[in-house]
């Protein structure tokens, strides 16, 4: 069981872990030992996450979100299976905590007159610099 905050906890049945072989260099150890972990969290079916949190989690997860509504995290950072497992669980907790934060509503504002003038002045100056570039007249 993973405790996210005071109200939300993830039960063991919602998480499945599969150990796979790591990719990359590492000699014979890589070919023999399955140290990488693939953590699968059934987020869409989770009764502990409210729908708005699920939506934000889906957005945060990006490509790691499957069509079935599961979140898949792969970790192969260390040569220790237990350490990789802990890292994967920590990342899951971190992602869910980020999804719990409600984003602030952006209030549209207009640029100030001064900022408009500064922007136009810098554009004009840049244009003058560019107009001075080019072929040099050999006669003068």
Phi and psi in radians as a Rosetta constraint file:
Dihedral C 1 N 2 CA 2 C 2 CIRCULARHARMONIC -1.891 0.35
Dihedral N 2 CA 2 C 2 N 3 CIRCULARHARMONIC 2.226 0.35
Dihedral C 2 N 3 CA 3 C 3 CIRCULARHARMONIC -1.642 0.35
Dihedral N 3 CA 3 C 3 N 4 CIRCULARHARMONIC 2.061 0.35
Dihedral C 3 N 4 CA 4 C 4 CIRCULARHARMONIC -1.552 0.35
Dihedral N 4 CA 4 C 4 N 5 CIRCULARHARMONIC -0.954 0.35
Dihedral C 4 N 5 CA 5 C 5 CIRCULARHARMONIC -2.593 0.35
Dihedral N 5 CA 5 C 5 N 6 CIRCULARHARMONIC -2.863 0.35
Dihedral C 5 N 6 CA 6 C 6 CIRCULARHARMONIC -1.104 0.35
Dihedral N 6 CA 6 C 6 N 7 CIRCULARHARMONIC -0.541 0.35
Dihedral C 6 N 7 CA 7 C 7 CIRCULARHARMONIC -1.759 0.35
Dihedral N 7 CA 7 C 7 N 8 CIRCULARHARMONIC -0.488 0.35
Dihedral C 7 N 8 CA 8 C 8 CIRCULARHARMONIC -1.987 0.35
Dihedral N 8 CA 8 C 8 N 9 CIRCULARHARMONIC 2.259 0.35
Dihedral C 8 N 9 CA 9 C 9 CIRCULARHARMONIC -2.434 0.35
Dihedral N 9 CA 9 C 9 N 10 CIRCULARHARMONIC 2.582 0.35
Dihedral C 9 N 10 CA 10 C 10 CIRCULARHARMONIC -1.846 0.35
Dihedral N 10 CA 10 C 10 N 11 CIRCULARHARMONIC 2.200 0.35
Dihedral C 10 N 11 CA 11 C 11 CIRCULARHARMONIC -1.369 0.35
Dihedral N 11 CA 11 C 11 N 12 CIRCULARHARMONIC 2.805 0.35
Dihedral C 11 N 12 CA 12 C 12 CIRCULARHARMONIC -1.134 0.35
Dihedral N 12 CA 12 C 12 N 13 CIRCULARHARMONIC -0.555 0.35
Dihedral C 12 N 13 CA 13 C 13 CIRCULARHARMONIC -1.203 0.35
Dihedral N 13 CA 13 C 13 N 14 CIRCULARHARMONIC -0.310 0.35
Dihedral C 13 N 14 CA 14 C 14 CIRCULARHARMONIC -1.436 0.35
Dihedral N 14 CA 14 C 14 N 15 CIRCULARHARMONIC -0.238 0.35
Dihedral C 14 N 15 CA 15 C 15 CIRCULARHARMONIC -2.054 0.35
Dihedral N 15 CA 15 C 15 N 16 CIRCULARHARMONIC 2.293 0.35
Dihedral C 15 N 16 CA 16 C 16 CIRCULARHARMONIC -2.149 0.35
Dihedral N 16 CA 16 C 16 N 17 CIRCULARHARMONIC 2.443 0.35
Dihedral C 16 N 17 CA 17 C 17 CIRCULARHARMONIC -2.112 0.35
Dihedral N 17 CA 17 C 17 N 18 CIRCULARHARMONIC 2.378 0.35
Dihedral C 17 N 18 CA 18 C 18 CIRCULARHARMONIC -2.244 0.35
Dihedral N 18 CA 18 C 18 N 19 CIRCULARHARMONIC 2.310 0.35
Dihedral C 18 N 19 CA 19 C 19 CIRCULARHARMONIC -1.736 0.35
Dihedral N 19 CA 19 C 19 N 20 CIRCULARHARMONIC 2.247 0.35
Dihedral C 19 N 20 CA 20 C 20 CIRCULARHARMONIC -2.237 0.35
Dihedral N 20 CA 20 C 20 N 21 CIRCULARHARMONIC 2.908 0.35
Dihedral C 20 N 21 CA 21 C 21 CIRCULARHARMONIC -1.321 0.35
Dihedral N 21 CA 21 C 21 N 22 CIRCULARHARMONIC 2.431 0.35
Dihedral C 21 N 22 CA 22 C 22 CIRCULARHARMONIC -1.289 0.35
Dihedral N 22 CA 22 C 22 N 23 CIRCULARHARMONIC 2.693 0.35
Dihedral C 22 N 23 CA 23 C 23 CIRCULARHARMONIC -1.701 0.35
Dihedral N 23 CA 23 C 23 N 24 CIRCULARHARMONIC 2.972 0.35
Dihedral C 23 N 24 CA 24 C 24 CIRCULARHARMONIC 1.569 0.35
Dihedral N 24 CA 24 C 24 N 25 CIRCULARHARMONIC -3.037 0.35
Dihedral C 24 N 25 CA 25 C 25 CIRCULARHARMONIC -1.230 0.35
Dihedral N 25 CA 25 C 25 N 26 CIRCULARHARMONIC 2.839 0.35
Dihedral C 25 N 26 CA 26 C 26 CIRCULARHARMONIC 2.707 0.35
Dihedral N 26 CA 26 C 26 N 27 CIRCULARHARMONIC 0.113 0.35
Dihedral C 26 N 27 CA 27 C 27 CIRCULARHARMONIC 1.230 0.35
Dihedral N 27 CA 27 C 27 N 28 CIRCULARHARMONIC -2.657 0.35
Dihedral C 27 N 28 CA 28 C 28 CIRCULARHARMONIC -1.180 0.35
Dihedral N 28 CA 28 C 28 N 29 CIRCULARHARMONIC -0.460 0.35
Dihedral C 28 N 29 CA 29 C 29 CIRCULARHARMONIC -0.998 0.35
Dihedral N 29 CA 29 C 29 N 30 CIRCULARHARMONIC -0.713 0.35
Dihedral C 29 N 30 CA 30 C 30 CIRCULARHARMONIC -1.097 0.35
Dihedral N 30 CA 30 C 30 N 31 CIRCULARHARMONIC -0.643 0.35
Dihedral C 30 N 31 CA 31 C 31 CIRCULARHARMONIC -1.347 0.35
Dihedral N 31 CA 31 C 31 N 32 CIRCULARHARMONIC -0.343 0.35
Dihedral C 31 N 32 CA 32 C 32 CIRCULARHARMONIC -1.788 0.35
Dihedral N 32 CA 32 C 32 N 33 CIRCULARHARMONIC -0.671 0.35
Dihedral C 32 N 33 CA 33 C 33 CIRCULARHARMONIC -1.887 0.35
Dihedral N 33 CA 33 C 33 N 34 CIRCULARHARMONIC 2.313 0.35
Dihedral C 33 N 34 CA 34 C 34 CIRCULARHARMONIC -1.600 0.35
Dihedral N 34 CA 34 C 34 N 35 CIRCULARHARMONIC 1.599 0.35
Dihedral C 34 N 35 CA 35 C 35 CIRCULARHARMONIC -1.751 0.35
Dihedral N 35 CA 35 C 35 N 36 CIRCULARHARMONIC -0.415 0.35
Dihedral C 35 N 36 CA 36 C 36 CIRCULARHARMONIC -1.273 0.35
Dihedral N 36 CA 36 C 36 N 37 CIRCULARHARMONIC 2.569 0.35
Dihedral C 36 N 37 CA 37 C 37 CIRCULARHARMONIC -2.075 0.35
Dihedral N 37 CA 37 C 37 N 38 CIRCULARHARMONIC 2.462 0.35
Dihedral C 37 N 38 CA 38 C 38 CIRCULARHARMONIC -2.060 0.35
Dihedral N 38 CA 38 C 38 N 39 CIRCULARHARMONIC 1.866 0.35
Dihedral C 38 N 39 CA 39 C 39 CIRCULARHARMONIC -1.669 0.35
Dihedral N 39 CA 39 C 39 N 40 CIRCULARHARMONIC 2.252 0.35
Dihedral C 39 N 40 CA 40 C 40 CIRCULARHARMONIC -2.080 0.35
Dihedral N 40 CA 40 C 40 N 41 CIRCULARHARMONIC 2.073 0.35
Dihedral C 40 N 41 CA 41 C 41 CIRCULARHARMONIC -1.947 0.35
Dihedral N 41 CA 41 C 41 N 42 CIRCULARHARMONIC 2.091 0.35
Dihedral C 41 N 42 CA 42 C 42 CIRCULARHARMONIC -1.376 0.35
Dihedral N 42 CA 42 C 42 N 43 CIRCULARHARMONIC 1.372 0.35
Dihedral C 42 N 43 CA 43 C 43 CIRCULARHARMONIC -1.204 0.35
Dihedral N 43 CA 43 C 43 N 44 CIRCULARHARMONIC -0.723 0.35
Dihedral C 43 N 44 CA 44 C 44 CIRCULARHARMONIC -1.140 0.35
Dihedral N 44 CA 44 C 44 N 45 CIRCULARHARMONIC -0.580 0.35
Dihedral C 44 N 45 CA 45 C 45 CIRCULARHARMONIC -1.567 0.35
Dihedral N 45 CA 45 C 45 N 46 CIRCULARHARMONIC -0.074 0.35
Dihedral C 45 N 46 CA 46 C 46 CIRCULARHARMONIC -1.194 0.35
Dihedral N 46 CA 46 C 46 N 47 CIRCULARHARMONIC 2.141 0.35
Dihedral C 46 N 47 CA 47 C 47 CIRCULARHARMONIC -1.368 0.35
Dihedral N 47 CA 47 C 47 N 48 CIRCULARHARMONIC -0.208 0.35
Dihedral C 47 N 48 CA 48 C 48 CIRCULARHARMONIC -1.532 0.35
Dihedral N 48 CA 48 C 48 N 49 CIRCULARHARMONIC -0.261 0.35
Dihedral C 48 N 49 CA 49 C 49 CIRCULARHARMONIC -1.769 0.35
Dihedral N 49 CA 49 C 49 N 50 CIRCULARHARMONIC 2.227 0.35
Dihedral C 49 N 50 CA 50 C 50 CIRCULARHARMONIC -1.197 0.35
Dihedral N 50 CA 50 C 50 N 51 CIRCULARHARMONIC 2.680 0.35
Dihedral C 50 N 51 CA 51 C 51 CIRCULARHARMONIC -0.937 0.35
Dihedral N 51 CA 51 C 51 N 52 CIRCULARHARMONIC -0.732 0.35
Dihedral C 51 N 52 CA 52 C 52 CIRCULARHARMONIC -1.097 0.35
Dihedral N 52 CA 52 C 52 N 53 CIRCULARHARMONIC -0.611 0.35
Dihedral C 52 N 53 CA 53 C 53 CIRCULARHARMONIC -1.185 0.35
Dihedral N 53 CA 53 C 53 N 54 CIRCULARHARMONIC -0.677 0.35
Dihedral C 53 N 54 CA 54 C 54 CIRCULARHARMONIC -1.083 0.35
Dihedral N 54 CA 54 C 54 N 55 CIRCULARHARMONIC -0.708 0.35
Dihedral C 54 N 55 CA 55 C 55 CIRCULARHARMONIC -1.127 0.35
Dihedral N 55 CA 55 C 55 N 56 CIRCULARHARMONIC -0.780 0.35
Dihedral C 55 N 56 CA 56 C 56 CIRCULARHARMONIC -1.166 0.35
Dihedral N 56 CA 56 C 56 N 57 CIRCULARHARMONIC -0.640 0.35
Dihedral C 56 N 57 CA 57 C 57 CIRCULARHARMONIC -1.132 0.35
Dihedral N 57 CA 57 C 57 N 58 CIRCULARHARMONIC -0.693 0.35
Dihedral C 57 N 58 CA 58 C 58 CIRCULARHARMONIC -1.074 0.35
Dihedral N 58 CA 58 C 58 N 59 CIRCULARHARMONIC -0.720 0.35
Dihedral C 58 N 59 CA 59 C 59 CIRCULARHARMONIC -1.167 0.35
Dihedral N 59 CA 59 C 59 N 60 CIRCULARHARMONIC -0.738 0.35
Dihedral C 59 N 60 CA 60 C 60 CIRCULARHARMONIC -1.175 0.35
Dihedral N 60 CA 60 C 60 N 61 CIRCULARHARMONIC -0.622 0.35
Dihedral C 60 N 61 CA 61 C 61 CIRCULARHARMONIC -1.217 0.35
Dihedral N 61 CA 61 C 61 N 62 CIRCULARHARMONIC -0.626 0.35
Dihedral C 61 N 62 CA 62 C 62 CIRCULARHARMONIC 1.121 0.35
Dihedral N 62 CA 62 C 62 N 63 CIRCULARHARMONIC -2.145 0.35
Dihedral C 62 N 63 CA 63 C 63 CIRCULARHARMONIC -1.259 0.35
Dihedral N 63 CA 63 C 63 N 64 CIRCULARHARMONIC -0.249 0.35
Dihedral C 63 N 64 CA 64 C 64 CIRCULARHARMONIC -1.360 0.35
Dihedral N 64 CA 64 C 64 N 65 CIRCULARHARMONIC -0.104 0.35
Dihedral C 64 N 65 CA 65 C 65 CIRCULARHARMONIC -1.593 0.35
Dihedral N 65 CA 65 C 65 N 66 CIRCULARHARMONIC 2.235 0.35
Dihedral C 65 N 66 CA 66 C 66 CIRCULARHARMONIC -1.606 0.35
Dihedral N 66 CA 66 C 66 N 67 CIRCULARHARMONIC 2.969 0.35
Dihedral C 66 N 67 CA 67 C 67 CIRCULARHARMONIC -1.138 0.35
Dihedral N 67 CA 67 C 67 N 68 CIRCULARHARMONIC -0.496 0.35
Dihedral C 67 N 68 CA 68 C 68 CIRCULARHARMONIC -1.368 0.35
Dihedral N 68 CA 68 C 68 N 69 CIRCULARHARMONIC -0.111 0.35
Dihedral C 68 N 69 CA 69 C 69 CIRCULARHARMONIC 1.576 0.35
Dihedral N 69 CA 69 C 69 N 70 CIRCULARHARMONIC 0.465 0.35
Dihedral C 69 N 70 CA 70 C 70 CIRCULARHARMONIC -1.871 0.35
Dihedral N 70 CA 70 C 70 N 71 CIRCULARHARMONIC 2.616 0.35
Dihedral C 70 N 71 CA 71 C 71 CIRCULARHARMONIC -1.845 0.35
Dihedral N 71 CA 71 C 71 N 72 CIRCULARHARMONIC 2.185 0.35
Dihedral C 71 N 72 CA 72 C 72 CIRCULARHARMONIC -2.014 0.35
Dihedral N 72 CA 72 C 72 N 73 CIRCULARHARMONIC 2.177 0.35
Dihedral C 72 N 73 CA 73 C 73 CIRCULARHARMONIC -2.055 0.35
Dihedral N 73 CA 73 C 73 N 74 CIRCULARHARMONIC 2.256 0.35
Dihedral C 73 N 74 CA 74 C 74 CIRCULARHARMONIC -1.980 0.35
Dihedral N 74 CA 74 C 74 N 75 CIRCULARHARMONIC 2.273 0.35
Dihedral C 74 N 75 CA 75 C 75 CIRCULARHARMONIC -2.292 0.35
Dihedral N 75 CA 75 C 75 N 76 CIRCULARHARMONIC 2.176 0.35
Dihedral C 75 N 76 CA 76 C 76 CIRCULARHARMONIC -2.428 0.35
Dihedral N 76 CA 76 C 76 N 77 CIRCULARHARMONIC 0.705 0.35
Dihedral C 76 N 77 CA 77 C 77 CIRCULARHARMONIC -1.304 0.35
Dihedral N 77 CA 77 C 77 N 78 CIRCULARHARMONIC -0.669 0.35
Dihedral C 77 N 78 CA 78 C 78 CIRCULARHARMONIC -2.007 0.35
Dihedral N 78 CA 78 C 78 N 79 CIRCULARHARMONIC 2.996 0.35
Dihedral C 78 N 79 CA 79 C 79 CIRCULARHARMONIC -1.551 0.35
Dihedral N 79 CA 79 C 79 N 80 CIRCULARHARMONIC 0.006 0.35
Dihedral C 79 N 80 CA 80 C 80 CIRCULARHARMONIC -1.767 0.35
Dihedral N 80 CA 80 C 80 N 81 CIRCULARHARMONIC 2.205 0.35
Dihedral C 80 N 81 CA 81 C 81 CIRCULARHARMONIC -1.106 0.35
Dihedral N 81 CA 81 C 81 N 82 CIRCULARHARMONIC -0.755 0.35
Dihedral C 81 N 82 CA 82 C 82 CIRCULARHARMONIC -1.131 0.35
Dihedral N 82 CA 82 C 82 N 83 CIRCULARHARMONIC -0.705 0.35
Dihedral C 82 N 83 CA 83 C 83 CIRCULARHARMONIC -1.163 0.35
Dihedral N 83 CA 83 C 83 N 84 CIRCULARHARMONIC -0.746 0.35
Dihedral C 83 N 84 CA 84 C 84 CIRCULARHARMONIC -1.071 0.35
Dihedral N 84 CA 84 C 84 N 85 CIRCULARHARMONIC -0.672 0.35
Dihedral C 84 N 85 CA 85 C 85 CIRCULARHARMONIC -1.101 0.35
Dihedral N 85 CA 85 C 85 N 86 CIRCULARHARMONIC -0.773 0.35
Dihedral C 85 N 86 CA 86 C 86 CIRCULARHARMONIC -1.117 0.35
Dihedral N 86 CA 86 C 86 N 87 CIRCULARHARMONIC -0.715 0.35
Dihedral C 86 N 87 CA 87 C 87 CIRCULARHARMONIC -1.089 0.35
Dihedral N 87 CA 87 C 87 N 88 CIRCULARHARMONIC -0.757 0.35
Dihedral C 87 N 88 CA 88 C 88 CIRCULARHARMONIC -1.091 0.35
Dihedral N 88 CA 88 C 88 N 89 CIRCULARHARMONIC -0.779 0.35
Dihedral C 88 N 89 CA 89 C 89 CIRCULARHARMONIC -1.134 0.35
Dihedral N 89 CA 89 C 89 N 90 CIRCULARHARMONIC -0.696 0.35
Dihedral C 89 N 90 CA 90 C 90 CIRCULARHARMONIC -1.092 0.35
Dihedral N 90 CA 90 C 90 N 91 CIRCULARHARMONIC -0.714 0.35
Dihedral C 90 N 91 CA 91 C 91 CIRCULARHARMONIC -1.135 0.35
Dihedral N 91 CA 91 C 91 N 92 CIRCULARHARMONIC -0.673 0.35
Dihedral C 91 N 92 CA 92 C 92 CIRCULARHARMONIC -1.099 0.35
Dihedral N 92 CA 92 C 92 N 93 CIRCULARHARMONIC -0.812 0.35
Dihedral C 92 N 93 CA 93 C 93 CIRCULARHARMONIC -1.062 0.35
Dihedral N 93 CA 93 C 93 N 94 CIRCULARHARMONIC -0.738 0.35
Dihedral C 93 N 94 CA 94 C 94 CIRCULARHARMONIC -1.098 0.35
Dihedral N 94 CA 94 C 94 N 95 CIRCULARHARMONIC -0.758 0.35
Dihedral C 94 N 95 CA 95 C 95 CIRCULARHARMONIC -1.087 0.35
Dihedral N 95 CA 95 C 95 N 96 CIRCULARHARMONIC -0.757 0.35
Dihedral C 95 N 96 CA 96 C 96 CIRCULARHARMONIC -1.178 0.35
Dihedral N 96 CA 96 C 96 N 97 CIRCULARHARMONIC -0.675 0.35
Dihedral C 96 N 97 CA 97 C 97 CIRCULARHARMONIC -1.105 0.35
Dihedral N 97 CA 97 C 97 N 98 CIRCULARHARMONIC -0.673 0.35
Dihedral C 97 N 98 CA 98 C 98 CIRCULARHARMONIC -1.114 0.35
Dihedral N 98 CA 98 C 98 N 99 CIRCULARHARMONIC -0.689 0.35
Dihedral C 98 N 99 CA 99 C 99 CIRCULARHARMONIC -1.212 0.35
Dihedral N 99 CA 99 C 99 N 100 CIRCULARHARMONIC -0.416 0.35
Dihedral C 99 N 100 CA 100 C 100 CIRCULARHARMONIC -1.248 0.35
Dihedral N 100 CA 100 C 100 N 101 CIRCULARHARMONIC -0.458 0.35
Dihedral C 100 N 101 CA 101 C 101 CIRCULARHARMONIC -1.296 0.35
Dihedral N 101 CA 101 C 101 N 102 CIRCULARHARMONIC 2.186 0.35
Dihedral C 101 N 102 CA 102 C 102 CIRCULARHARMONIC -1.358 0.35
Dihedral N 102 CA 102 C 102 N 103 CIRCULARHARMONIC 2.252 0.35
Dihedral C 102 N 103 CA 103 C 103 CIRCULARHARMONIC -1.240 0.35
Dihedral N 103 CA 103 C 103 N 104 CIRCULARHARMONIC 2.532 0.35
Dihedral C 103 N 104 CA 104 C 104 CIRCULARHARMONIC -1.240 0.35
Dihedral N 104 CA 104 C 104 N 105 CIRCULARHARMONIC 2.476 0.35
Dihedral C 104 N 105 CA 105 C 105 CIRCULARHARMONIC -1.323 0.35
Dihedral N 105 CA 105 C 105 N 106 CIRCULARHARMONIC 2.270 0.35
Dihedral C 105 N 106 CA 106 C 106 CIRCULARHARMONIC -1.400 0.35
Dihedral N 106 CA 106 C 106 N 107 CIRCULARHARMONIC 2.316 0.35
Dihedral C 106 N 107 CA 107 C 107 CIRCULARHARMONIC -1.755 0.35
Dihedral N 107 CA 107 C 107 N 108 CIRCULARHARMONIC 2.081 0.35
Dihedral C 107 N 108 CA 108 C 108 CIRCULARHARMONIC -1.180 0.35
Dihedral N 108 CA 108 C 108 N 109 CIRCULARHARMONIC 2.306 0.35
Dihedral C 108 N 109 CA 109 C 109 CIRCULARHARMONIC -2.226 0.35
Dihedral N 109 CA 109 C 109 N 110 CIRCULARHARMONIC 2.735 0.35
Dihedral C 109 N 110 CA 110 C 110 CIRCULARHARMONIC -1.698 0.35
Dihedral N 110 CA 110 C 110 N 111 CIRCULARHARMONIC 2.578 0.35
Dihedral C 110 N 111 CA 111 C 111 CIRCULARHARMONIC -1.178 0.35
Dihedral N 111 CA 111 C 111 N 112 CIRCULARHARMONIC 2.566 0.35
Dihedral C 111 N 112 CA 112 C 112 CIRCULARHARMONIC -1.275 0.35
Dihedral N 112 CA 112 C 112 N 113 CIRCULARHARMONIC 2.826 0.35
Dihedral C 112 N 113 CA 113 C 113 CIRCULARHARMONIC -1.080 0.35
Dihedral N 113 CA 113 C 113 N 114 CIRCULARHARMONIC -0.705 0.35
Dihedral C 113 N 114 CA 114 C 114 CIRCULARHARMONIC -1.084 0.35
Dihedral N 114 CA 114 C 114 N 115 CIRCULARHARMONIC -0.737 0.35
Dihedral C 114 N 115 CA 115 C 115 CIRCULARHARMONIC -1.184 0.35
Dihedral N 115 CA 115 C 115 N 116 CIRCULARHARMONIC -0.599 0.35
Dihedral C 115 N 116 CA 116 C 116 CIRCULARHARMONIC -1.115 0.35
Dihedral N 116 CA 116 C 116 N 117 CIRCULARHARMONIC -0.795 0.35
Dihedral C 116 N 117 CA 117 C 117 CIRCULARHARMONIC -1.114 0.35
Dihedral N 117 CA 117 C 117 N 118 CIRCULARHARMONIC -0.748 0.35
Dihedral C 117 N 118 CA 118 C 118 CIRCULARHARMONIC -1.084 0.35
Dihedral N 118 CA 118 C 118 N 119 CIRCULARHARMONIC -0.733 0.35
Dihedral C 118 N 119 CA 119 C 119 CIRCULARHARMONIC -1.084 0.35
Dihedral N 119 CA 119 C 119 N 120 CIRCULARHARMONIC -0.799 0.35
Dihedral C 119 N 120 CA 120 C 120 CIRCULARHARMONIC -1.155 0.35
Dihedral N 120 CA 120 C 120 N 121 CIRCULARHARMONIC -0.644 0.35
Dihedral C 120 N 121 CA 121 C 121 CIRCULARHARMONIC -1.144 0.35
Dihedral N 121 CA 121 C 121 N 122 CIRCULARHARMONIC -0.729 0.35
Dihedral C 121 N 122 CA 122 C 122 CIRCULARHARMONIC -1.187 0.35
Dihedral N 122 CA 122 C 122 N 123 CIRCULARHARMONIC -0.615 0.35
Dihedral C 122 N 123 CA 123 C 123 CIRCULARHARMONIC -1.130 0.35
Dihedral N 123 CA 123 C 123 N 124 CIRCULARHARMONIC -0.728 0.35
Dihedral C 123 N 124 CA 124 C 124 CIRCULARHARMONIC -1.124 0.35
Dihedral N 124 CA 124 C 124 N 125 CIRCULARHARMONIC -0.761 0.35
Dihedral C 124 N 125 CA 125 C 125 CIRCULARHARMONIC -1.101 0.35
Dihedral N 125 CA 125 C 125 N 126 CIRCULARHARMONIC -0.737 0.35
Dihedral C 125 N 126 CA 126 C 126 CIRCULARHARMONIC -1.106 0.35
Dihedral N 126 CA 126 C 126 N 127 CIRCULARHARMONIC -0.710 0.35
Dihedral C 126 N 127 CA 127 C 127 CIRCULARHARMONIC -1.107 0.35
Dihedral N 127 CA 127 C 127 N 128 CIRCULARHARMONIC -0.675 0.35
Dihedral C 127 N 128 CA 128 C 128 CIRCULARHARMONIC -1.138 0.35
Dihedral N 128 CA 128 C 128 N 129 CIRCULARHARMONIC -0.719 0.35
Dihedral C 128 N 129 CA 129 C 129 CIRCULARHARMONIC -1.051 0.35
Dihedral N 129 CA 129 C 129 N 130 CIRCULARHARMONIC -0.772 0.35
Dihedral C 129 N 130 CA 130 C 130 CIRCULARHARMONIC -1.196 0.35
Dihedral N 130 CA 130 C 130 N 131 CIRCULARHARMONIC -0.595 0.35
Dihedral C 130 N 131 CA 131 C 131 CIRCULARHARMONIC -1.221 0.35
Dihedral N 131 CA 131 C 131 N 132 CIRCULARHARMONIC -0.423 0.35
Dihedral C 131 N 132 CA 132 C 132 CIRCULARHARMONIC -1.369 0.35
Dihedral N 132 CA 132 C 132 N 133 CIRCULARHARMONIC -0.239 0.35
Dihedral C 132 N 133 CA 133 C 133 CIRCULARHARMONIC -1.316 0.35
Dihedral N 133 CA 133 C 133 N 134 CIRCULARHARMONIC 2.915 0.35
Dihedral C 133 N 134 CA 134 C 134 CIRCULARHARMONIC 2.116 0.35
Dihedral N 134 CA 134 C 134 N 135 CIRCULARHARMONIC -2.944 0.35
Dihedral C 134 N 135 CA 135 C 135 CIRCULARHARMONIC -1.190 0.35
Dihedral N 135 CA 135 C 135 N 136 CIRCULARHARMONIC 2.422 0.35
Dihedral C 135 N 136 CA 136 C 136 CIRCULARHARMONIC -1.647 0.35
Dihedral N 136 CA 136 C 136 N 137 CIRCULARHARMONIC 2.381 0.35
Dihedral C 136 N 137 CA 137 C 137 CIRCULARHARMONIC -1.339 0.35
Dihedral N 137 CA 137 C 137 N 138 CIRCULARHARMONIC 2.044 0.35
Dihedral C 137 N 138 CA 138 C 138 CIRCULARHARMONIC -1.232 0.35
Dihedral N 138 CA 138 C 138 N 139 CIRCULARHARMONIC -0.353 0.35
Dihedral C 138 N 139 CA 139 C 139 CIRCULARHARMONIC -1.276 0.35
Dihedral N 139 CA 139 C 139 N 140 CIRCULARHARMONIC -0.526 0.35
